[in-house]
Amino acid sequence: MSKSPGFRGWYYFRQGWSVYFAFIMAAINTLTVTYFLAIENYPILQEVFPSFIHYIIIVGAIGVPLLITIGYVHYKRTMAFSAEADVIAEAHPYNYKLPPRGWNQQVNYPLYSLLTKFMLKLNNNEKLTEQEIKEIQDVQTKINILLDGNFIHDPRSRNKTSD
């Protein structure tokens, strides 16, 4: 399969829109609507917020720390985030099976498999075959590649490696 610039572009567009643009526009909209529809019509509130700039500064000075506190409480002090994480973990297919590519498939789990096989051989006082020694050396080579900070295959390649 070739890279899909259309879907990648769509993904980047949605990220830019939802994380940045929509957030900024919602903040501007909320500030504008609340000031010009609510505060401007009530003389008591206009004494507290004499101009739109004063309103933005006061709401920002109170709102930003308040929202940071609410975000902190959401992640650290309530069960809301852990419930969200549970739902995501249950829905994520690779929490219950091995991802199709990467270091887990090519290094971690082959190493686990080799270790358990060799523990059984050791327990039965058996020697390793030449093929098993080669398997160990191949996994060690991949581990060293990862330890050096390199890739064991091209992460952007959609084709499985022929290891």
URNORZI-V150666 format. One record per pair of residues at least 12 apart in sequence whose ideal C-beta (glycine too) atoms are under 7 Angstrom apart, sorted by the first residue. I is the first residue (numbers start at 1). J is the second residue. Records with the same first field share a line. If there is no record, write none. Layout:
BEGIN
I: J, J
END
This chain:
BEGIN
1: 158
31: 56, 59
35: 52, 55
39: 55
101: 160
103: 146, 152
106: 142, 152, 163
107: 139, 142, 143, 146, 152
110: 139
111: 139
114: 135, 136, 139
END
